Amino acid sequence: MSKINISFIQYGGLAYGGAQKQAISLAKILDKNKFTVRYFWSVPAKDLYSDLIHPTTNLQYLGELKESGVEPVEFKVRARDISHPYHPWQQTDFFEVFKKYPADIIFSVRAGHPEFPFVHLNLPIVEWNVFGQADASQNLVTSVAVSPWVQKEFLKNGGKQEISKICFPAINSQTETEDLRGELNIKPEEIILGFHQRVDDGIFGSHTLEAFAKIKNHTQKPLRFFILGGSEKYKELAKDLHLKVEFLPLAMDYSRVSKFLNTLDIFCHSAGLGESVGLAVMEAMMHGLPVVSIKSWNNGHIDVIGSTNKVSESVDEYAQNLLKLIEDEQFRKSVAQASQVRAKENFSFEHMNRFFENIFQDTFEKYGAGKKPFQVLPQDIYNHFSFYRFAYRMLARYPKVFKKLLPLNRRIKDLIK
């Protein structure tokens, strides 16, 4: 039997971020005796009509992909137009590059909304949905949610029940045995709090340091707080709250992240908008750390934490949960053990690999080799006038003016549909 051609398509596909880690991890572990895996990636371009700053590209991932038998294929993009709902790429050679290689199935880790270039490709698409948005395109044949919370969002947004499945991402169970306690001159009696996070203002959260400020004078235990990476806003907040927080540079090498997690006694989750799943939380649990967290806009991390520890409703409750872990060593150890057991049972590479290999084989049997062509959108749709695009661009260019019309802005999408 000939091998099935799987084409991963990831805009900014070598970035330091959860979605790209998921895609790379899956591409690496697929059985190369069954699948020919190509990983189409680009350096993220400027987003027009948006101030989004993309995570840093890590070219070390190229070596990892090649060593595992994956063929990385780079394509170029000059800009991405965020004013259009499909976020079309401008001045891109993607289609010219893509057609040079055989493809049976397209795979992507993505937000879930209809998106360029997928709406133009006459091939079956399997997505790993990280935000729960819904795409009604005919060629989307399977939408795998990264958590039960994301699946609920997908269905709420109009996604089809019959194509919806769930699979948590996998986390490497082979963690480092060393830590950074010697390097950081940590005393045996000190309790170490902290978290790691990519450098991104968009995921900054104030609740963790605010909670730390509330309890630091309510314990006699010696405490130190470390942040690996993270937004510059954490430094500003620590200064405003008169906190001594120790900052370490972002580590691209996972062994450094693993050593950092081994250094902590408590992982203080600090994602401002919450998580659709929470890879950082999963990594902390795999390292045997108790996790303190809070409910937010996105709540996939609650599915990850499970019953290992209560997720806080407010900053005050976060502070009390953190204080209990600091004061009660036996409780801290029991939560830590439960976290690691849950991580090893639910976030394994073996389960993830088996899950997706079965989906790819079933998809090929049903749709492969052109068995069922799809109706896709022509590429010239972006040449037509759209009031939505016009309104979006005006909002981006004149935010102060439109801020005065905020009640109307909130309804603008409904008004122009």
Phi, psi and omega in degrees: 000133180287156183283151179273132180271113178254122178252108172282133176235113183226108173294127185065038194290356177245023184282157176277088181196163186298316183298317181290324175300317179300311183297314181296317180300315181293316179303321183291323189266350178300144182292112184284355171279341179256329188231139166264117188250123174242139185243099180277124186219161176218157165285130183297136181266181178291134174272117178286139178064035178204148176258017180298134174250120184284150176301158182295139175283133181246099184291349176298334179298333180301315179297319180297317180297314182296318180297332181270003178092011177269142177261107177285138179229118181270140170233162185250144174223130180274323180198162177233127185268100183284347181289341176264139182304334181269359179051057183296146177275142179250146180048057181246148175257018187305308186295323177296319179290315186298319185288354178283347186238141176292143180216132175255323183220141174257138177231143176205142168268120188205176184288332176114345181281161175303134193209143171291140000266005190297326181291351182250002187256124183273062181214154177292137181245131170248122180247151168253104192274120185258347182235352176083011172286163189235137179242122181268010181301143184296329185277355173279106186259338177213130175241111182260116179281145181280352179197162176302324179299317179295321178298318178299318178296319180300313181291322178297327181273009175100008178294153183278127180301322187290344179252002187267132176221173180229136170208119174295146170296162179260151178237139180297120179277349179274086182269163177292152176264344181269166177224188182250015186296321178292314180300325184263008177055048180271131180279150184303326184278351183282139176261126189254122178250158176159185179200165171240150184199145177292160181281098187201112179299334184293339180248010176299139176224136184271344191297326184294309180290328176297319178293319178300320179297327181289330188250350188298334179260010181248021177214149176266355181289138178286123185241148168223144183237126181239143172234122177263115184078218176087162179294152175296341180297335178294323178294319179296317181293318179301320178295316181296326182269001181058045180255144171267103178242135182258125186254135178241146182293150178304137180250120175281333181279120184295333179298326177291319177298318180298317178296322178297314180296325176294340181280332184281154169257331181220132176265120182258095184297133189224027179285121187297322181260011184078199185221146170284332172216304176101072180296324179297322177295317180297319178297318179298317180295321178297332178273007176075039180251140169288142183246128172257129184214179184217148175291146185210203179293313175254135188231031175294334180295337177293322176297323181291312183294325178061223182265010184292328178200151181289135175270131188287152177265340185209172177296320179298318180291323175303315180298317180292320177296321178294316180297321179297319178294325179291315187281326187253097184296321180294320177296318179300317181292323181291321177293320179299316180295316179297323179298314183292320177299314180297318181297314182292329181279332190245343187239044184269150176293327181299315179294314182299317181296312181298319181300309185283327176298320177295319179296316181296319179293318178296320180295319180294319180298326184272322188238350188294163177055037175070023183297323182225093177293152183248156170273120181238166184277143176290153184284350182271008181296338183281354179276349184270148179293140177225124179295327178301313181296319179300312181296318180298317181294322177295320177299319181290323184278328184232062185296327182292322179293314184284343177297328179291339180256031188306316179302323178288321180302322182293335182257002191299322180296320179292323183291331186257002178292000000 
